[in-house]
């Protein structure tokens, strides 16, 4: 298991792969998506009871409609988890958010097209600036 300091350095998909937690779930796209791992893998890696974790653990982004994506959020977990493991899970969720943003940028979701304004990217940026998570 990595230390808090090591988890804070995670910024890329490759960094996540190098943790050897398990198969990465990666569905980052125009309609939102998620990035992370199955709870079984997180449970083993962080030595946490599987019932204290959601089905998938990492980061997610809801599609708001109209080409807009909401804020990128980290998974939650049971309040039965205590101490250092809480800190590790919170920081791991933040690491998944960083990687999700990196993938969005690398795939061009947040860039203009041929010098034309990418209105969806601009709108998504504004929605995220006010922490819009969901349209429902």
ZADOVO-242488 format. One record per residue: y, x, z of N, C-alpha, C in turn. Coordinates in steps of 0.001 Angstrom, whole numbers, plus 500000, padded with zeros to 6 digits. Example, Ala and Ser with C-alpha at 12.3 -4.5 7.8 and 13.67 -1.06 7.14 Angstrom:
494310513190507800495500512300507800496700513200507800
497750512850507080498940513670507140500030512900507870
END
This chain:
498822500844500000500000500000500000501247500894500000
502224500488499224503474501239499112504368500975500327
505276501905500552506242501741501620507432500919501111
508251500471502021509451499712501681510345500520500746
510491501800501036511319502684500211510779502777498782
509470502863498641508848502960497315508991501649496539
508847500530497229508981499225496579510408499024496078
511382499520496822512788499385496418513095500140495120
512250501093494745512467501881493528511897501198492275
511128500144492444510485499480491305511544498793490445
511540499153489139512519498578488214511916498193486865
510672498615486598510098498384485274508686497803485377
508252497261484260506890496745484149505887497856484459
506154499036483931505276500185484164505179500511485656
506309500416486371506287500645487818505348499654488507
505378498387488076504479497373488648503024497702488321
502776498090487086501413498469486677500880499602487539
501739500573487815501322501753488572500942501443490016
501281500262490503500886499874491858499393499570491940
498790499242490798497364498896490749497017497738491680
497880496735491686497639495541492502496598494659491830
496706494531490527495825493661489757496492493363488428
495980492347487746496546491965486447497915491326486640
498897491830485909500252491289485994500342490008485178
500913488988485776501203487744485074502624487895484549
502791487862483241504120488076482670504369487063481566
505247486125481851505643485105480884507166484969480994
507869485888480372509329485911480420509828485520479036
510615484466478968511085484050477662512279483133477703
512598482613476545513744481735476331513722480522477272
512521480023477576512383478845478427512068479192479877
512562480311480353512269480725481723510917481396481775
510274481342482931508948481930483049508687482510484418
507724483436484463507380484057485743506829485454485523
506825486204486597506328487580486589505785487870487974
504552488316488044503982488646489341502476488780489273
501814488356490344500382488535490490499753487289491110
498452487154490934497714486093491608497715486374493109
497675485322493886497745485502495340496576486312495893
495405486241495250494262487019495710494575488515495688
495245488939494633495587490362494498496645490782495516
497658489949495692498711490248496680498127490250498090
497241489315498362496593489219499669495855490513500017
495106491036499060494357492279499295495302493470499438
496281493549498547497184494703498523497999494820499814
498536493680500259499384493699501452498632493329502732
497316493092502598496478492729503740497034491508504468
497153490415503696497705489159504193496694488056503917
496609487098504821495723485949504622496118485218503342
495157484976502487495405484354501186496063482982501318
495766482263502378496324480924502583497814480945502917
498358482107503183499781482233503508500637482546502280
500011482547501105500715482881499866500608481746498853
501615481636497973501508480653496884500474481124495857
500112480255494946499111480566493910499447481854493146
500733482016492803501228483226492147502368483761493002
502466485083493077503529485679493882504299486690493050
505618486546493042506488487459492302507849486841492116
508229486617490845509534486033490523509346484950489465
510274483997489471510223482934488480511638482527488082
511723481896486926512998481411486417512765480054485769
513500479044486201513382477704485629514246477571484383
513761476780483449514541476433482266515403475237482632
516707475343482400517632474283482760517826473271481636
517451473660480429517667472818479254518851473351478467
518946472945477231520075473343476393520189474836476149
519076475553476274519103476998476067519493477797477301
519666477119478427520100477797479651518928478044480595
518914479240481173517928479604482181518625479692483522
517913479299484565518466479356485913518347480737486531
518708480811487789518608482066488532517157482523488611
516972483802488711515631484363488887515390484446490394
514316483819490847514040483701492281512715484356492641
512627484814493868511382485383494377510534484275494990
509233484483494975508311483543495596508544483486497099
508185482375497667508244482229499121506838482425499684
506732482436500992505436482607501642505497481976503018
504365481855503644504250481183504937505013481918506037
505558481138506956506238481752508105505238482254509151
503950482112508863502931482697509753502855484211509575
503361484703508464503400486149508226504524486718509082
504259487784509762505231488351510710505445489847510491
506517490330511097506784491761511170507046492463509860
506511493661509754506744494538508604506286493904507294
505247493094507340504734492478506120505748491509505516
506553490888506350507624490020505847508608490854505038
509022491983505596509952492875504898509372493351503567
508097493717503574507447494200502349507394493106501282
507033491884501676506957490784500714508331490416500171
509331490398501024510695490100500561511139491154499557
510924492405499879511342493484498977510510493494497699
509237493138497796508407493062496604508895491932495688
509293490809496262509873489720495480511137490170494764
511980490934495453513194491471494835512851492436493703
511809493229493889511373494157492839510936493378491601
510221492280491801509788491453490666510991490838489952
512022490471490697513254489961490083513881491040489208
513951492280489722514525493381488942513748493593487645
512425493566487740511593493775486556511757492609485583
511836491390486098512039490217485247513334490381484441
514423490777485127515708490992484444515602492097483396
514896493157483724514705494257482779513997493755481523
512963492962481700512227492429480554513117491509479729
513899490667480385514842489812479648515767490660478776
516298491716479350517221492580478612516511493327477484
515316493855477761514570494603476747514150493732475566
513923492447475819513488491552474741514666490881474043
515886491198474458517073490703473773517542489316474181
516980488758475230517383487413475646518841487340476097
519384488445476548520745488448477078521744489168476173
521361489367474911522227490099473974522782489177472906
523902489582472350524465488863471203523642489188469962
523710488302468965522960488466467723523891488869466599
523657490035466015524445490479464856525946490247465052
526443490656466194527860490543466551528332489099466729
527406488154466803527761486763467091527424486472468545
528215485652469179528014485333470591526690484600470774
525927485046471724524686484378472120525078483377473212
525363482152472804525871481149473735524883480842474853
523594480881474542522586480638475583522638481729476656
522786482979476219522873484088477170524145483981478006
525242483624477362526508483466478077526411482331479094
525840481213478679525668480077479587524737480406480741
523643481132480437522705481546481481523396482447482492
524216483368482003524956484268482896525851483466483842
526528482447483320527414481616484149526614480800485164
525473480256484728524615479499485652524118480386486787
523775481608486450523289482535487474524402482977488405
525601483045487900526736483451488728526985482451489864
526595481200489645526771480187490696525428479803491321
524418480665491117523080480513491721522390479200491386
522526478749490137521820477547489714520346477901489530
519492477224490274518067477498490212517354476469489342
517724475198489514517039474132488823518031473064488388
517689472363487329518543471270486847518112469937487456
517092469960488272516569468719488872516844468630490340
END
